[in-house]
Amino acid sequence: MHSGIWRASLTLAATIAICAPAGACLAQPVHEAAQTCPTDPLAPAHMPVVALDTRPTAAGVAAAYGGMQYRRSSGLAPKEIALTFDDGPNPNVTPRVLSVLRQHCMKATFFMVGWYAKARPDLVRAVAADGHFIGTHTWDHPDNLRRLTPAAAESQITRGFEAVHDALATAPAAEQAQIAPLFRFPGLNDSPYLISWLAERDIAVVSADMGTDDWRGIGPAAIEYRALRYANESGGGIVIMHDTKPATAESLSDVITLLEQRGYRFVQLVPAPGARERALSVPASLLYPVQPAVQTATVVAASAAPGPRAADPVGAWIQTCIQSVQDATRDLVAQVQTWGN
């Protein structure tokens, strides 16, 4: 049997944005190289950031980043890489990804699927607590929003933002503010209508400059090889990985180290100053205001009370099973298609 088919069967950011005294945001990321990461001498102790302008164009088109599809520059310098993770959170992989990112003092941007955020709000909170920003990736990851009616596609995006917000509703304000006005289309399948719809809500679209093909169900060694190959071809940029693939978690530390050894530097994509406020002020906003922090005793009582599916171990197990089946099915279909080509 074809081997691919068989395999298929990282607090707030130290600096969210660096601004001049007059309040104008610097175009380039600021690198703090005075201190190095204690567990990764090739990385800085504090992650540099690149702020994305989420304001739509004068023509009513959403800000869109990622050279695989769009021309607008993300502001990354040559040989800079921004890690992004899709499709989670996943109980078997996301914690391992977070551990690797902490080991390398790195922060990323996660594009979460609403269904899984609802099932595991604890993992959404873990991502936010580690200083990673959270964008969304629809409610249940239909492969192509173009195939849905406008109303159904809008609902997919709206419910995705709502689920992430609900998962952080009782979290500290700083963690709630990690929800960014950033969206990634499943399969990168955008449409002119949805690009305009997102523009009206001040939501930016984030595509990518490179991938690692980890979604294909390939092993760690293949992910490492492709990450180096594609980084060399693109010169760096926004990279898509998936915190639903065990091989991604297994290869991530080596991918980071191998790229560092070749002179690449890592940055975190963050929304530009004022982006959340603008997205909150528009009609039919997809974002929600930060709520007052909930006292610890209240949180404990709420977590002990029955009701939420995530607090139910049997329900959580079922959700994990469903996710695993969906992931495995998607991988297998992709492998069969790839083999057939």
N, C-alpha and C positions, 0 to 999 in steps of 0.2 A: 504494500500500500504506500502511496506517496507520503513521504515523511511529514510534509506540511499538514496534510489532511489528518494524519495520526495525531499530531500535536494539538490539532484543533479539537479532535473527538474528545513643606518646615515654619502672648505678646503681639503687638502691632509691628509693622516694619519699622526699623530704627529711624528711617527717614521715609515719610510717605511722599514728599516732594520737596525739593530744595528751591526756595524762592528768593529773589533779590529783595533788598529793603523796600523797594517801591511796590513789591508784590507781584512782579512779573516772574513767571515760572521759567527757570533755566531750561533751555532746549535739550541740553545734554545731561546724562546722569552724572552724579558726583561720586567718585570712587574714594572710599576711605581705606587707604592702604597702610596706615600707620600701625594697625593691629591686624594680626592674622587669626584665622579661625583656629582655636586650640586643637581641634581634631582634624583639620585639613589645612596644612601650611601653605597650600597653593591658593586658598580662598581668603578673602577679607573677613574680619569678624562681623562686620555689618554689611548687609546686602545693598549694593547700589540699586537705584530704581530708575525706571524710565516712565515718565508720566504720559499717558495717552489722552489727547484732546478728544473728548467724546461729543463735541458740538457738531451738528450736521452741517453740510455744505449749504451755500446760499440756494442751491437748486433743490434742497429738500431731500438730499441723499444722506443716509447715515454715515458717520465716520467709519471707515473700514480699513483694517490693517492686515498685512500679511501678503508677501510677494507672490505666493502661489496663486492669488486671485486678484489682488488689488495693487494700485500704484502708490497709494498714500504711504509715506515713510512713517515707521513706528518710532523713529529717533534712535534706534540701536546703532551703535558704531560698528565698523567692521570687526569681526571676530567676537562679537558679543552675542550671548544666547540668553533668551528668556524661556524658562521652563513653564509649560502649561500642561495640565492634566485633564482629560475628559472622562465622562461617563460614570464617575463615582457619585457618592462614596461607596466603597466596597469593604465589607468587614474583614475580608481576608487579605486585601492588598493595601488599602489606604493607610492603615497604621504603619505598615512596613515602609511605604513611601515617605511618610512623615518622619519616621526614624532616620532614614537615609538623609533627608534634607536637613534635619537637625545636626547630624554628624558632619555635614559640609557647611553648616551655618548659612544655608540657602533658603530662600523663600520663593514661592511660585504663585501661579494663578490657576485656580481650579474651576473648571466649567462643569457644574454638577447637573445631573439628571434629577428632576423633581421627585419622581417616584422613589428613588433611592434615598434622597435627602429626607423625605417624609418617613421612610422606614428606619433610618439610622440618624436621627438628629444629634446623637452623641458624637458621631464622626464629623458632622458639619461643624459642631462646636470645637472639636479638636483641631480641625483645619484652621478655623478662624483664630483660635487661641494661640496657635503657632505663628500668627502674623501673615498667613497667606491670604490673598484676596480671592473672592469667590464671584465668579460669573455664572451664567446659567446656560443650559444645553437642552432646553425643552422639558416637558413633563415626563414622557416615557420613550424618548429617542426614536421617533419615526425616522426611517432612513432618509426620507426626502419630503420636506415640507411642501415642495411644489406640487406634490400629488394630492394634497389635502385641499379642502375648500378654504377660502380666506378665513372664515370664522373658526374652523377647526385648527388652522395653523396659528391664528392669534391666541386661541385657547391654550395650545401647547406651550407657547412662549410665556403667556401670563401665568399659567399654573406652575411653570418651572420657577419663576421668580417668587411666587407666593409660597411654594414649598420650602425654599431656602430661608425665606423670611420667617416662616413659622418655626423652622428648626432652631432659629437663633432668637426667638421672641423672648425667652427668659434669660438670655445670655447678657453679660455686661455690655454696656453701650459701645465700648471700643470694639467688641467682637461683632456686634450688629452692623457697625459701620464698615466692616470688611466686605459687605455685599456691594459689589461694584456694578455700575451701569454698563456692563459688558456682556455680550452674548455671542455664542458660537453656534452656527448652524450644524445640525447633524449631517455628517457626510460632506460638510462645507457646501451643501446645496442651498444657496440663497435664491432669492427671487426679487425682481424689481419692486413688486408690491410690498413684500415684507421689509425690504431695505428702507422704503419710504415710511412704512408703518413704524419701524423702529426709530427712524429719524424724528418723527413727531414726538417721540417719548424720550429723546436725548439718550438713546442707548447706542453705544458703538458696537460694531461687529469686529470680532477678532478671528481672523483666519490663521494662517501660518506661513512661514518661509521654508520650513522643512519638517519632515516627520522622521519616524524611526521604523515604521511598518510594524510596530508591536501589535497592532490590532489584527494582524494576519495570523496570530497564533504561533509566530516563530519563537525560537529559543533565545536565551540570554546572549549567547555568542553572536547570533545573527543580528540582534538588536544593537549590540555594540558596534559591529561592523558597519551596519547601515547608518547609525548615528554619525560615525566618523566620515563615512563616504558622503552623506548628504550635507554635513556641515562644511566639508571641503568644497562641495559644489556650490552651496549657497553663500558661503562666507559667514555663516551664523544666522542669527535672527530668532524669530519666534518658532519654537519647536512644539509639536503635538506629541504627547505620550498619553497613556491610559492607566489610571489607577484602578483598573479592574483586571489587569493581566499579571499573574504571578511572575512571569518572566520579566516584566518591566521592573517590578520591585527588586528582583534578583540581580538585574543588570545595572540598575540606576547608579549605584556608587561607582562602579567601574566606568560607566559612560561619562560621568562627571569628571573623574580623575583623568581618563584618557584625553578628554577635550581640554582640560586644564593643562596637561602636559604639552599639548600642541598649541598653547598660547591663547586659547579661548577664555573669555571672562563671562561670568554669569550675572545677569541683572533681573530685577523683578518688574513685571508690568503692573502699573498702578493707575488708577484714574487720576487725571489732572485735578488740581485744587478747584473746588467749586462744582465738580462734575456731579456728585451726588445731589447737591442742593438744586442744581438745574433740573436733574431728572425727577426730583421730588416735586418740583413746582409746576410741571406741565400737566395738562388735563390727561386723565386716564393714566397716571404714572404707574410704572411697573415696579417702582421701589416703594419702600415703606419708611416712615420716620423712625428714628431710633427711640425706643421706649426706655423709661427709667429702669435702672438695674433692679432686679428682684432679689430680695434678701435670701441669704443662704437657707434659712429655715423653711422659707416658702418653697424654694426649689426642691429641697429634700422631700417635703410633704407632697409636692406635686409629682415627683418622680416615683414616690411610693404608692400613689393612688392608681387604681386600675383605670383603664380606658384607652390611653394612647397606644397604638399598635406597637410603637418602638419599645415601650416598656414591657411588652408581653414577649417573653422568651420564645414561646412557640410561634407567635406571629413573626418575630424577627427571623427565626429559623426558616419559616416559609418564604419570607422575602428574600433571604439569602439564596434559597434554593431556586426561586424564580429567576433571580438575577443571574445565577450561575448557568441555568438552562438557556436563558436568552443570550448571554455572552457566548456560550459554547456553540449555540446554533448559528449566531452571526459569524463566528470564526470559521465554522465548518463550511458555511455557504461561501464565504470569501475565499477559502482555500480551494474549494471545488471550482469556483469561477477562475481563480488564478491558474490552477492546473489545466483547466480546459483551454485557457488561452495560450 
